[in-house]
């Protein structure tokens, strides 16, 4: 046998170091593929492999539900049984397991949505959090650490279900991380909405802003006013196509969707438009307009002059009754009432509206809108809910407890915060997903900063978060919505979750290349960045 010289030994060591560096690069690549990027993560050599004996262990009722949800998410692609079992007492040797633990002490640093994920070289994966939401998000990260085939809906053969060894501590930057889905213009149905809830949850987005009423259609069943859906949900045609169009969600369907979302830690915030964008309702009940109608559900896009009559007390009874039924369906703290793009044309010539302006000592029709919004806020506040509206609710004076959704730039956000009101940032410049990709590309969406530099530290605390808006005038099919929404919503998800100082555009683009495979596995008709729209 030949004797190794010192030079040979050095050469062997160089090769070993190079090999280990390659492994390290692979580990780093696993970390690089996480979207949104975690707050803190350390990766090590080695991996834990899920197999037929892997169990998911919970430690009581608080973790059992999340353990079952995690098993539901992992079983289809793996085909593994992944039995959900309580922690044995005494624990003893657990074997190949995923353990979910509630640790209230983590709440101090990570909050209720944060988590700690540990994958040591022993076959025990641990997810700990202060609350169930954190366990759920830890599970979402675990999914992304597995091969992208985990996002397939059917069993995948020949895949080694390895999780790289790591320790991740993570929490969101903002409490509101959302997407608006507009069904007022085009109706997509319950299963589509549930599919999008799955997509939101996979990206650690936690709000679905559900736009349910419009000039072009009313999409929610209201028992007290059946003509809202019998008449108001249907339009004769769309932009001259000659095809009757409509649809709506029954209250039972809405309850199912709300429960589906809650199980995935997504809150549904319903939007019931008022006082404008209300022709769908006024076609069914014209007596609550300024002129008395008759009307037809709008067949073209744009803004309608006919709005709710702000001088008629019966109008407030009508919209109040609607909101009362809405509150029984949606447990969300926030209820969105629109408040945007309300023409004052009818109010200026309506005797009742002009009498209201005089009786209330209002200066003009803008203050009349503020009066309208304040009355609705009072009704919602009496039921323990919070009103949120588009930034036009600032005009004429902001109601005392209102939250502003700033869409016409960030001026509304600044004004709200400086007056002591919360806001959600969703400006057309970065967050409108219905805009062409050449106008708002992935890079531009990723560059968005929801907190203006002009705000003081105290005022910055009024930023609840960020939201992408998917308006559907020009997206009549599910594939259209996918093409517009993804991957730009991935960018906004990271804006809402990841600390500002950790965001890096080139790093994000690298991770996005891997992440797009996951989206495709989830059935998204993805628009690949860099290609012509």
C-alpha positions as a printed NumPy array, in Angstrom:
array([[  0.   ,   0.   ,   0.   ],
       [  1.303,   3.424,  -0.96 ],
       [  2.128,   5.834,   1.845],
       [  0.378,   9.222,   1.797],
       [  2.72 ,  12.167,   1.702],
       [  1.984,  15.445,   3.451],
       [  1.096,  16.907,   0.062],
       [ -1.418,  14.073,  -0.534],
       [ -2.992,  14.675,   2.86 ],
       [ -3.371,  18.367,   2.107],
       [ -4.978,  17.575,  -1.246],
       [ -7.457,  15.181,   0.408],
       [ -8.351,  17.822,   3.015],
       [ -8.964,  20.37 ,   0.263],
       [-11.318,  17.948,  -1.495],
       [-13.166,  17.238,   1.766],
       [-13.593,  20.939,   2.463],
       [-14.83 ,  21.501,  -1.077],
       [-17.316,  18.632,  -0.705],
       [-18.601,  19.973,   2.597],
       [-18.907,  23.384,   1.014],
       [-21.099,  21.876,  -1.675],
       [-23.337,  20.318,   0.973],
       [-23.475,  23.625,   2.786],
       [-24.481,  25.287,  -0.47 ],
       [-27.312,  22.824,  -0.843],
       [-28.472,  23.541,   2.692],
       [-28.347,  27.261,   2.021],
       [-30.401,  26.692,  -1.105],
       [-33.1  ,  25.022,   0.984],
       [-33.236,  28.075,   3.219],
       [-33.188,  30.341,   0.172],
       [-36.401,  28.8  ,  -1.147],
       [-38.6  ,  29.825,   1.808],
       [-41.296,  32.4  ,   0.976],
       [-41.838,  34.578,   2.923],
       [-38.314,  34.703,   4.307],
       [-38.119,  33.825,   8.022],
       [-36.857,  36.247,  10.636],
       [-34.031,  33.961,  11.766],
       [-32.762,  30.572,  10.631],
       [-29.769,  28.3  ,  11.06 ],
       [-29.215,  25.202,   8.929],
       [-26.969,  22.219,   9.634],
       [-25.864,  19.122,   7.74 ],
       [-28.212,  16.201,   7.734],
       [-31.945,  15.675,   7.347],
       [-34.921,  13.932,   8.892],
       [-36.938,  11.711,   6.561],
       [-40.68 ,  11.25 ,   6.946],
       [-41.76 ,   7.639,   6.5  ],
       [-44.561,   5.174,   7.214],
       [-43.783,   5.227,  10.948],
       [-43.802,   9.035,  11.304],
       [-46.423,  10.267,  13.754],
       [-47.622,  13.75 ,  14.634],
       [-47.718,  14.213,  18.395],
       [-49.856,  16.789,  20.154],
       [-49.915,  17.874,  23.776],
       [-53.603,  18.532,  24.417],
       [-56.644,  20.136,  22.84 ],
       [-54.807,  23.36 ,  21.968],
       [-52.44 ,  21.47 ,  19.672],
       [-54.593,  18.557,  18.5  ],
       [-56.491,  20.614,  15.932],
       [-53.26 ,  21.954,  14.438],
       [-51.73 ,  18.469,  14.413],
       [-54.694,  17.165,  12.458],
       [-54.489,  20.084,  10.029],
       [-50.783,  19.448,   9.456],
       [-51.485,  15.774,   8.794],
       [-54.228,  16.778,   6.34 ],
       [-51.753,  18.955,   4.451],
       [-48.952,  16.374,   4.338],
       [-50.851,  13.162,   3.593],
       [-52.051,  13.657,  -0.017],
       [-48.641,  13.966,  -1.684],
       [-46.695,  11.668,   0.659],
       [-49.29 ,   8.939,   0.935],
       [-48.033,   8.409,   4.493],
       [-50.493,   7.565,   7.308],
       [-49.056,  10.251,   9.636],
       [-51.088,   9.177,  12.637],
       [-52.045,  11.963,  15.042],
       [-51.534,  10.89 ,  18.644],
       [-51.292,  12.498,  22.083],
       [-47.946,  12.762,  23.824],
       [-47.397,   9.502,  25.761],
       [-46.83 ,   9.72 ,  29.492],
       [-44.045,   9.182,  30.276],
       [-42.74 ,  10.363,  26.906],
       [-40.022,   7.714,  26.595],
       [-38.486,   7.133,  23.181],
       [-40.705,   8.856,  20.64 ],
       [-39.139,   7.598,  17.415],
       [-39.776,   9.421,  14.132],
       [-42.243,  12.15 ,  15.104],
       [-43.365,  15.722,  14.565],
       [-44.175,  17.253,  17.948],
       [-46.437,  20.298,  18.315],
       [-46.123,  22.239,  21.56 ],
       [-47.772,  25.315,  23.03 ],
       [-45.186,  27.353,  24.933],
       [-46.678,  30.572,  26.284],
       [-43.209,  31.954,  27.041],
       [-42.584,  32.284,  23.303],
       [-45.313,  34.903,  23.101],
       [-43.046,  37.511,  24.636],
       [-40.677,  37.524,  21.658],
       [-42.666,  35.879,  18.873],
       [-46.283,  36.869,  19.548],
       [-49.276,  34.68 ,  18.77 ],
       [-48.363,  34.102,  15.119],
       [-44.683,  33.381,  15.644],
       [-43.136,  29.928,  16.005],
       [-39.943,  27.996,  16.582],
       [-39.182,  25.075,  14.254],
       [-36.383,  22.669,  15.215],
       [-35.173,  19.783,  13.073],
       [-32.229,  18.136,  14.858],
       [-30.273,  15.153,  13.572],
       [-32.469,  12.88 ,  15.7  ],
       [-35.755,  12.061,  13.924],
       [-37.808,  14.444,  16.092],
       [-39.17 ,  17.587,  14.461],
       [-40.493,  20.127,  16.955],
       [-42.804,  23.064,  16.295],
       [-43.454,  25.295,  19.294],
       [-45.531,  28.455,  19.526],
       [-47.415,  30.572,  22.016],
       [-50.734,  30.057,  20.201],
       [-52.298,  27.752,  17.59 ],
       [-51.729,  30.266,  14.776],
       [-47.994,  30.021,  15.334],
       [-48.126,  26.222,  15.154],
       [-49.985,  26.505,  11.863],
       [-47.388,  28.842,  10.362],
       [-44.589,  26.608,  11.604],
       [-46.321,  23.823,   9.692],
       [-46.37 ,  25.96 ,   6.547],
       [-42.606,  26.434,   6.819],
       [-42.173,  22.694,   7.336],
       [-44.086,  22.084,   4.099],
       [-41.741,  24.392,   2.2  ],
       [-38.689,  22.605,   3.619],
       [-39.893,  19.369,   2.022],
       [-39.523,  18.73 ,  -1.72 ],
       [-41.907,  20.86 ,  -3.782],
       [-43.904,  17.713,  -4.628],
       [-45.445,  18.02 ,  -1.146],
       [-47.822,  20.608,  -2.62 ],
       [-49.292,  18.099,  -5.065],
       [-52.875,  17.026,  -4.44 ],
       [-52.171,  13.366,  -5.228],
       [-49.645,  10.787,  -4.056],
       [-46.164,  11.273,  -5.529],
       [-43.985,   8.211,  -5.995],
       [-40.219,   8.062,  -5.79 ],
       [-39.841,  11.144,  -3.594],
       [-37.654,  11.08 ,  -0.497],
       [-39.525,  13.254,   2.011],
       [-36.491,  14.842,   3.66 ],
       [-36.524,  17.882,   5.943],
       [-33.099,  19.552,   6.303],
       [-31.803,  19.959,   9.825],
       [-32.406,  23.506,  10.979],
       [-33.591,  25.823,  13.713],
       [-35.932,  28.636,  12.674],
       [-37.465,  31.375,  14.807],
       [-39.996,  33.455,  12.999],
       [-42.809,  35.968,  13.393],
       [-44.699,  38.416,  11.15 ],
       [-43.871,  42.083,  10.847],
       [-47.542,  43.135,  10.559],
       [-50.814,  41.668,  11.892],
       [-52.774,  42.372,   8.654],
       [-51.451,  40.506,   5.601],
       [-54.203,  40.276,   3.077],
       [-55.733,  39.911,  -0.343],
       [-58.909,  41.523,  -1.651],
       [-60.932,  39.245,  -3.897],
       [-63.643,  41.018,  -5.886],
       [-66.683,  38.863,  -6.623],
       [-68.938,  41.848,  -7.231],
       [-67.837,  42.14 , -10.845],
       [-67.354,  38.438, -11.534],
       [-68.65 ,  35.574,  -9.408],
       [-66.381,  32.549,  -8.911],
       [-68.125,  30.41 ,  -6.309],
       [-67.37 ,  28.782,  -2.995],
       [-64.768,  26.193,  -4.082],
       [-62.683,  28.818,  -5.849],
       [-62.716,  31.016,  -2.737],
       [-61.66 ,  28.078,  -0.576],
       [-58.818,  27.316,  -3.009],
       [-57.6  ,  30.878,  -2.631],
       [-57.804,  30.605,   1.131],
       [-55.434,  27.633,   0.879],
       [-53.063,  29.736,  -1.221],
       [-53.17 ,  32.621,   1.24 ],
       [-52.479,  30.339,   4.185],
       [-49.515,  28.73 ,   2.404],
       [-47.957,  32.202,   2.181],
       [-48.752,  33.128,   5.791],
       [-51.347,  35.661,   4.648],
       [-54.131,  35.954,   7.181],
       [-56.884,  38.202,   5.756],
       [-59.25 ,  37.616,   2.862],
       [-61.021,  40.893,   2.116],
       [-64.153,  39.619,   0.365],
       [-65.737,  42.255,  -1.898],
       [-69.33 ,  41.043,  -2.088],
       [-71.501,  43.898,  -3.405],
       [-71.221,  46.198,  -6.388],
       [-73.054,  48.215,  -9.024],
       [-72.634,  45.114, -11.201],
       [-73.969,  42.54 ,  -8.762],
       [-74.94 ,  41.586,  -5.201],
       [-73.312,  38.33 ,  -4.057],
       [-74.522,  37.604,  -0.503],
       [-77.896,  36.205,   0.56 ],
       [-79.8  ,  38.471,   2.963],
       [-82.875,  36.732,   4.366],
       [-84.817,  39.914,   5.175],
       [-84.35 ,  41.295,   1.661],
       [-84.574,  38.376,  -0.8  ],
       [-84.752,  40.609,  -3.875],
       [-81.097,  41.543,  -3.309],
       [-80.155,  38.173,  -4.78 ],
       [-83.298,  37.467,  -6.825],
       [-82.844,  40.715,  -8.761],
       [-79.646,  42.448,  -7.629],
       [-77.268,  39.562,  -8.319],
       [-78.042,  39.424, -12.057],
       [-77.083,  41.764, -14.872],
       [-78.402,  41.597, -18.429],
       [-74.954,  41.539, -20.009],
       [-71.333,  42.53 , -19.507],
       [-69.818,  45.28 , -21.607],
       [-72.197,  44.562, -24.488],
       [-71.669,  40.792, -24.761],
       [-75.428,  40.066, -24.611],
       [-75.026,  37.302, -21.992],
       [-76.999,  37.374, -18.746],
       [-74.633,  36.991, -15.82 ],
       [-74.905,  36.519, -12.072],
       [-74.678,  34.357,  -8.988],
       [-74.437,  34.64 ,  -5.228],
       [-73.377,  32.837,  -2.065],
       [-76.051,  31.436,   0.213],
       [-75.658,  32.037,   3.917],
       [-74.909,  28.349,   4.455],
       [-72.121,  28.541,   1.879],
       [-70.692,  31.618,   3.552],
       [-70.679,  29.89 ,   6.933],
       [-68.78 ,  26.987,   5.393],
       [-66.215,  29.297,   3.789],
       [-65.754,  31.26 ,   7.015],
       [-65.154,  28.035,   8.963],
       [-62.765,  26.772,   6.276],
       [-60.783,  29.995,   6.532],
       [-60.748,  30.006,  10.337],
       [-59.245,  26.516,  10.381],
       [-56.369,  27.949,   8.337],
       [-56.061,  31.1  ,  10.451],
       [-57.44 ,  33.33 ,   7.715],
       [-59.933,  35.973,   8.793],
       [-62.558,  36.934,   6.237],
       [-63.395,  40.634,   6.248],
       [-66.598,  41.184,   4.238],
       [-67.15 ,  44.354,   2.257],
       [-70.692,  45.683,   1.868],
       [-70.382,  48.821,  -0.265],
       [-72.073,  52.068,   0.827],
       [-73.108,  54.74 ,   0.117],
       [-71.787,  54.364,  -3.457],
       [-71.23 ,  51.298,  -5.665],
       [-74.734,  50.254,  -4.626],
       [-76.745,  49.949,  -7.837],
       [-77.11 ,  46.191,  -7.393],
       [-79.007,  46.82 ,  -4.165],
       [-80.934,  49.812,  -5.488],
       [-82.149,  47.865,  -8.512],
       [-83.828,  45.498,  -6.069],
       [-84.95 ,  48.195,  -3.603],
       [-85.083,  51.551,  -5.462],
       [-86.916,  53.293,  -2.61 ],
       [-83.581,  53.77 ,  -0.82 ],
       [-82.162,  55.909,  -3.631],
       [-82.591,  59.652,  -4.083],
       [-84.771,  59.391,  -7.204],
       [-86.776,  56.212,  -6.584],
       [-85.589,  54.54 ,  -9.783],
       [-86.317,  52.333, -11.622],
       [-82.802,  50.972, -12.156],
       [-80.981,  48.1  , -13.781],
       [-77.893,  46.349, -12.45 ],
       [-74.992,  48.074, -14.177],
       [-73.745,  46.241, -17.263],
       [-70.56 ,  48.261, -17.75 ],
       [-67.606,  49.027, -15.518],
       [-67.15 ,  52.444, -13.96 ],
       [-68.861,  54.559, -11.308],
       [-72.634,  55.029, -11.004],
       [-74.275,  58.323,  -9.989],
       [-77.196,  56.632,  -8.214],
       [-76.251,  55.894,  -4.592],
       [-78.   ,  55.397,  -1.27 ],
       [-80.046,  58.399,  -0.142],
       [-78.311,  59.873,   2.913],
       [-81.335,  62.003,   3.813],
       [-83.742,  59.105,   4.221],
       [-83.83 ,  57.457,   7.662],
       [-85.272,  54.328,   6.049],
       [-81.975,  53.933,   4.179],
       [-80.13 ,  53.518,   7.461],
       [-82.67 ,  50.951,   8.631],
       [-82.158,  49.055,   5.365],
       [-78.353,  48.96 ,   5.41 ],
       [-78.424,  48.376,   9.184],
       [-80.608,  45.309,   8.75 ],
       [-78.219,  44.019,   6.087],
       [-75.223,  44.532,   8.342],
       [-76.986,  42.767,  11.211],
       [-77.248,  39.624,   9.079],
       [-73.676,  40.062,   7.86 ],
       [-72.463,  40.122,  11.472],
       [-74.111,  36.767,  12.159],
       [-72.097,  35.248,   9.3  ],
       [-68.701,  36.88 ,   9.808],
       [-67.069,  36.941,  13.266],
       [-64.295,  39.289,  12.092],
       [-63.643,  42.35 ,  14.219],
       [-63.463,  44.512,  11.082],
       [-66.371,  45.082,   8.716],
       [-65.552,  46.904,   5.48 ],
       [-68.211,  49.364,   4.294],
       [-66.486,  50.673,   1.155],
       [-67.05 ,  54.435,   1.222],
       [-65.116,  54.983,  -2.018],
       [-66.016,  56.677,  -5.265],
       [-69.383,  57.993,  -4.124],
       [-70.622,  60.68 ,  -6.543],
       [-72.479,  63.52 ,  -4.852],
       [-74.544,  64.325,  -7.985],
       [-77.855,  62.978,  -6.676],
       [-77.318,  64.352,  -3.169],
       [-76.892,  67.87 ,  -4.527],
       [-80.412,  67.864,  -5.991],
       [-82.151,  65.561,  -3.484],
       [-84.523,  67.467,  -1.14 ],
       [-84.053,  64.906,   1.637],
       [-80.247,  65.047,   1.447],
       [-80.232,  68.837,   1.387],
       [-82.591,  68.891,   4.367],
       [-80.226,  66.538,   6.203],
       [-77.275,  68.834,   5.51 ],
       [-79.202,  71.777,   6.932],
       [-80.596,  69.92 ,   9.958],
       [-77.198,  68.512,  10.951],
       [-75.308,  71.757,  10.351],
       [-73.111,  70.158,   7.692],
       [-71.054,  72.284,   5.306],
       [-71.48 ,  70.234,   2.14 ],
       [-72.053,  66.82 ,   0.581],
       [-68.607,  65.595,   1.676],
       [-69.617,  66.139,   5.272],
       [-72.897,  64.396,   4.474],
       [-70.897,  61.319,   3.503],
       [-68.998,  61.576,   6.781],
       [-72.353,  61.754,   8.569],
       [-73.465,  58.61 ,   6.731],
       [-70.294,  56.736,   7.696],
       [-70.518,  57.865,  11.34 ],
       [-74.039,  56.473,  11.646],
       [-72.881,  53.137,  10.289],
       [-69.869,  53.166,  12.597],
       [-72.132,  53.745,  15.586],
       [-74.234,  50.728,  14.624],
       [-71.197,  48.498,  14.162],
       [-69.561,  49.787,  17.337],
       [-72.67 ,  48.926,  19.348],
       [-72.182,  45.33 ,  18.186],
       [-68.496,  45.27 ,  19.147],
       [-67.183,  45.596,  15.589],
       [-64.805,  48.052,  13.911],
       [-65.516,  49.927,  10.71 ],
       [-62.906,  49.986,   7.984],
       [-63.298,  51.849,   4.706],
       [-61.399,  53.162,   1.698],
       [-59.525,  56.414,   2.181],
       [-62.442,  58.536,   0.922],
       [-63.951,  58.152,   4.386],
       [-61.405,  60.781,   5.418],
       [-63.299,  63.37 ,   3.376],
       [-65.564,  65.537,   5.484],
       [-64.053,  64.217,   8.7  ],
       [-63.053,  60.715,   9.812],
       [-65.398,  58.9  ,  12.206],
       [-63.764,  58.555,  15.646],
       [-63.006,  54.796,  15.61 ],
       [-62.664,  54.172,  11.874],
       [-59.74 ,  52.416,  10.203],
       [-58.568,  53.595,   6.785],
       [-57.621,  51.415,   3.843],
       [-55.294,  53.672,   1.87 ],
       [-55.521,  53.052,  -1.894],
       [-55.04 ,  56.422,  -3.629],
       [-51.358,  56.506,  -2.755],
       [-50.162,  56.677,   0.846],
       [-51.649,  60.068,   1.665],
       [-54.649,  58.44 ,   3.327],
       [-52.361,  56.273,   5.437],
       [-50.363,  59.282,   6.567],
       [-53.453,  61.331,   7.369],
       [-55.015,  58.461,   9.294],
       [-51.905,  57.736,  11.364],
       [-51.287,  61.397,  12.121],
       [-54.845,  61.709,  13.437],
       [-54.478,  58.628,  15.625],
       [-56.272,  56.115,  13.369],
       [-55.126,  52.686,  12.188],
       [-54.605,  52.024,   8.495],
       [-53.951,  49.217,   6.022],
       [-51.625,  50.085,   3.139],
       [-52.809,  49.038,  -0.322],
       [-51.894,  51.787,  -2.812],
       [-52.489,  51.489,  -6.542],
       [-48.778,  52.121,  -7.082],
       [-47.685,  48.733,  -5.707],
       [-50.649,  46.64 ,  -4.554],
       [-53.252,  46.616,  -7.331],
       [-52.921,  43.171,  -8.858],
       [-55.446,  43.91 , -11.589],
       [-52.928,  46.37 , -13.082],
       [-50.775,  45.002, -15.943],
       [-47.574,  43.202, -14.989],
       [-45.591,  45.72 , -17.031],
       [-46.982,  48.479, -14.762],
       [-46.512,  46.721, -11.429],
       [-43.935,  43.996, -11.772],
       [-42.786,  41.603,  -9.074],
       [-39.833,  43.85 ,  -8.297],
       [-42.017,  46.901,  -7.805],
       [-44.471,  45.042,  -5.568],
       [-41.532,  43.763,  -3.507],
       [-40.12 ,  47.275,  -3.116],
       [-43.214,  48.542,  -1.303],
       [-42.769,  49.968,   2.198],
       [-46.068,  50.274,   4.12 ],
       [-44.784,  52.844,   6.659],
       [-44.111,  56.36 ,   5.312],
       [-40.887,  57.923,   6.538],
       [-42.814,  61.035,   7.608],
       [-44.514,  59.192,  10.472],
       [-43.214,  59.341,  14.026],
       [-42.486,  56.15 ,  15.935],
       [-45.829,  56.451,  17.709],
       [-47.681,  57.046,  14.452],
       [-45.964,  54.084,  12.769],
       [-47.735,  51.777,  15.214],
       [-51.003,  52.594,  13.423],
       [-49.904,  50.578,  10.389],
       [-51.84 ,  47.312,  10.628],
       [-50.217,  45.942,   7.516],
       [-50.419,  45.477,   3.769],
       [-52.874,  44.058,   1.266],
       [-52.934,  43.163,  -2.422],
       [-56.152,  43.935,  -4.318],
       [-57.495,  41.674,  -7.059],
       [-60.301,  43.579,  -8.782],
       [-62.015,  41.476, -11.415],
       [-63.429,  43.722, -14.13 ],
       [-60.969,  42.253, -16.631],
       [-60.452,  38.808, -15.108],
       [-63.577,  36.709, -15.773],
       [-61.889,  33.303, -15.257],
       [-59.882,  31.616, -12.52 ],
       [-56.872,  31.423, -14.849],
       [-57.087,  35.187, -15.382],
       [-56.988,  35.787, -11.643],
       [-54.025,  33.445, -11.214],
       [-52.106,  35.184, -13.979],
       [-52.611,  38.583, -12.364],
       [-52.202,  37.595,  -8.712],
       [-49.121,  35.374,  -8.766],
       [-46.256,  35.756,  -8.166],
       [-46.825,  39.399,  -7.228],
       [-48.752,  38.36 ,  -4.134],
       [-45.685,  36.346,  -3.07 ],
       [-43.78 ,  39.626,  -3.021],
       [-46.451,  41.375,  -0.955],
       [-46.598,  38.391,   1.415],
       [-42.934,  38.928,   2.177],
       [-43.484,  42.671,   2.595],
       [-46.09 ,  41.869,   5.228],
       [-44.183,  39.117,   7.038],
       [-40.425,  39.602,   6.815],
       [-38.514,  42.281,   8.763],
       [-37.712,  45.226,   6.513],
       [-33.959,  44.92 ,   7.071],
       [-33.936,  41.281,   5.859],
       [-35.684,  41.919,   2.564],
       [-33.43 ,  41.723,  -0.467],
       [-34.753,  41.885,  -4.069],
       [-32.127,  39.641,  -5.707],
       [-32.363,  37.114,  -2.877],
       [-36.147,  37.086,  -3.254],
       [-35.94 ,  36.495,  -6.999],
       [-33.655,  33.51 ,  -6.398],
       [-36.057,  32.007,  -3.89 ],
       [-39.013,  32.769,  -6.146],
       [-37.576,  30.557,  -8.896],
       [-37.922,  27.547,  -6.593],
       [-41.197,  28.723,  -5.109],
       [-42.916,  28.938,  -8.481],
       [-42.73 ,  25.135,  -8.673],
       [-44.771,  24.97 ,  -5.486],
       [-47.393,  27.298,  -6.939],
       [-47.638,  25.127, -10.035],
       [-48.084,  22.043,  -7.844],
       [-50.974,  23.859,  -6.112],
       [-52.69 ,  24.293,  -9.449],
       [-51.899,  27.973,  -9.96 ],
       [-51.748,  29.102, -13.59 ],
       [-48.602,  31.052, -12.841],
       [-47.236,  33.924, -14.884],
       [-43.474,  33.401, -14.88 ],
       [-41.61 ,  36.672, -14.213],
       [-39.636,  38.137, -17.089],
       [-41.941,  36.892, -19.835],
       [-44.334,  39.06 , -21.822],
       [-47.819,  39.47 , -20.366]])
